[in-house]
Amino acid sequence: MTRWMHVLMMLVVPILLLGCDLIRGPSTPAVTLAPTKTFITVERIEQKPTDFKDQWVSIRGSGVTVITAPLCPGYVGMDTRYQFIDAEEKSMVARWQPAELPIQRTSSLRTFGGYIRIFEGQAGCPGSVGNVMFPYFEIVSIE
């Protein structure tokens, strides 16, 4: 290559590169947003539980309380169920591993993470068994 070809290349290449940038348009820096935590309520889950089936949710609440009720007539004992209480004082059936996650109800609100599960099946006392469907909160974590 001759010397003037080198000079020409040094002038043409930057112009071509600049032209490519002009065609492509101005570059914008990538914006990365910090993830925001969206909280759901028991009331919203109960409105349409199938929308949340097997989905991870975060719910603000005060914890879990124990509900006991007598068993069906003719049976001895109490039926023990756990109720999660959300920030709006609404409750829903809850399940968790008590040994691994002590979640007694407190006066302060915390964030509970877990899955919404749906029980579908027969329930009731002999002679009055019926098909039922209800959501419950399978609690996995507390912040």
N, C-alpha and C positions, 0 to 999 in steps of 0.2 A: 504494500500500500504506500501510496505517496503521502508526502507530508500534508498536502492540502486536503486529502481524503480524511486524514485524522482530524484535522480542524473541522471539516464539514460534519463528521460523525459527532464531535464534541458539541456542535451547535444543534444538530438535528435531533439527537437522542433526548436531550432535556426538553426540547419543544414537544416531541411526541409524548413523552411521559406527562408533561403538563397538560397536553390535550386530553389524554386519557383521564386525568383527574377532573378536568372540566366536564367531560361527558358524563362521568360517574356522579358528579355532584359533590357537594361538600360532605365530608365525613362527619358523622356525629358520634360522640363518645357513647359507649354502651353504658346505660344506666342500670345499676343493680339496686333494687329496692330490698330493704330488709324485710323478711317475712313478717306479716302481722298475724297475730293469733285471733281467730274468729271464735267467739263463744256462742254456744247454742243454749236454749232454755228447755226445760222439761215441757213447758206448754207447747213450744214449737214442735218438739218431737211427737207429742201426743196428737197434734193436729194431723200429721201424716207420717206415721212411724215407718212405713215401708220405704220412704225416701231416704231414711237413715240406716236401714238394715245393713249390718256388718260394716258400717262406716266408722272411722275414727272421729271422735268429737272431743271438744274441750268444753267443760261446763263449770261455771263459777258456782260454788255452793259452800254450805257449812258442814257437810259430812253425811254420815249415815246414822240412822236410828233404827232400833229394833221394834217391830210390831209383832205382838203375839195375839193369837185368837184361839178360842177353843176348837178342837178337832170336831169332826162330824159327830152327831149323836151316836152313841154306842161305842165310841173310841175314847181312850183315855190319853190325856196329854194336851199340849198346846202346839199350835202351828206357829213357827217362828219365821218371820220374813224381815228382810232388810229393806229400808226405804232410804233412797238418796234424797236429800233436801237441797234444792238449788237456791240461788241468791234471791229469787222471788218467793221463796217459801213453798214452792210446788214440789211434790214428791213423786217418785217413781220407784219401782222395784229395782233393787241393786244386787249385784253379785261381785265378789272379789275374793282374794285369798287372805283371810284375816291374819294369819301368822306372818305373812310377808308385808302387809300393808295396813297398819292400824289407822283407821279412818273415822274415829269417833266424831260425833258432831261437836263443833266448837262455836264460839260466838264470832269468830273471824272467818271471813270468806277465803277460800283457797281455790286453786284451779285443779279440777279432776279430769284426767284424760282416760279414754277407754272407748269401747265399742258399744254401739246400740245393737242389741240382739232382740229377736222377736220369738216369743213362745207361741206356738200354735198347737193346740191339742185339746184333749178332754180334761175337764176339771169339775170338781163339785163333790157332793156327798152322794153315797149310793141312793139311787132313786131320783136324783136330780142332777145327774151328770150332763154337762153340755160342752159344746165346742167353744173354746175361747181363743182370743188372740190378744196379746199385750206386749208392749216393748219393755225391755229392762236394760239397765246400764251395767255393763261389765267393766268395772273400774280396774285400771291397770297402773295408773300413776297419779301422784299428787305433787303439786308445786307449791 
